[in-house]
Amino acid sequence: MALPVRTQLKYWGIATAILIVLLWFLGDVLLPFVLGGAVAYFLDPVADRLERLGMSRAMATGTITVAMILIFVIFALAVVPALVRQTSQLIDTAPELFRQLQAFLTTHFPSIMVEGSPVRETLVSIGETIRERGAQLIDAVLTSAMSLLNILLLFVIVPVVAVYMLLDWDNMVARVDSLLPRDHAPVIRRLARDIDKTLAGFIRGMGSVCLILGIYYALALWLVGLNFGLVVGVVAGMLTFIPYVGAIVGGALAIGLALFQFWGEWVWIAAVAGIFFFGQFLEGNFLTPKMVGESVGLHPVWLILALSVFGSIFGFVGMLVAVPLAAALGVVARFLVDQYKDSRLYLGLESDEDQG
């Protein structure tokens, strides 16, 4: 006999409260496990495909692990040092760039750059703030709670957790399915499939799009010789998950830097702008439709709200779980709307009259 609805709501409410308390108090401890689970979820389709090609689950996991280690080593040796160096140089150079912008505006638009004008003071303030805050940020990253020991533990624990979860992923899903309440199992499975479809479309799809565009922007800007092109490419790639934001922010940074570096050489400035126009064309017409699909049920505004809310409450771990929770809440909300539209509360007496 099924439990009354009030009792069920009480139990589910207690479980939700326990989850929130765990995230609140154990956020830093759970970080490697959340990251490891995210990596395993991202790579599970690759393992499934290798299994369909004839590999065992263990062999597929081992193959993926070796490939990821090689990619990580190449990335750590070839990209990370250059990225850190360019970021530091950009932070140190920012005040000079703003002084050059100030001189340019003074020469061509003297009316808005008189002594004490808001535009002049704003430019000087922005440049100094970037330099001071940027240095503080780097120092905080290196010396704060994420100490060298914690970083090393993160790099050790996350791969181990990811490998074990990837190896046992199908078994874990089967165990969770066996624990579902029998009365609600079909509905929960349906919701879980919808959530997985949304997450697969967004996290795996948009993650791949961000990676491809980040590499494209970084390499293309490096080929045209733009200073700090690697940093701009990474920033543009990371922000691509919000439609148009990556191209707008990255394009504004790149074109702004190109104006200072290539002033008078309009061909190179046009080349930098063309890189982002082509990247936006590539994303909108090929990458996003192919890898993400037309709709994954995660509106950009809903996503930004989830990142802001969960990030402010639970910190970095909250930002990591924001997308899955936003996807789950979106699916549940659509399910509840469908249930409401089928109920007498929405249909009223007309449904009874139609049946009669």
WORA-V344450 format. One record per run of one state. SS is the DSSP state (hx for helix, st for strand, lp for the rest). FROM is the first residue (numbers start at 1). LEN is the number of residues. If there is no record, write none. Layout:
# WORA-V344450
{{SS FROM LEN} {SS FROM LEN}}
This chain:
# WORA-V344450
{{lp 1 4} {hx 5 21} {lp 26 1} {hx 27 26} {lp 53 4} {hx 57 52} {lp 109 1} {hx 110 3} {lp 113 5} {hx 118 26} {lp 144 4} {hx 148 20} {lp 168 1} {hx 169 10} {lp 179 6} {hx 185 39} {lp 224 5} {hx 229 13} {lp 242 3} {hx 245 17} {lp 262 4} {hx 266 26} {lp 292 8} {hx 300 42} {lp 342 2} {hx 344 4} {lp 348 2} {hx 350 6} {lp 356 1}}
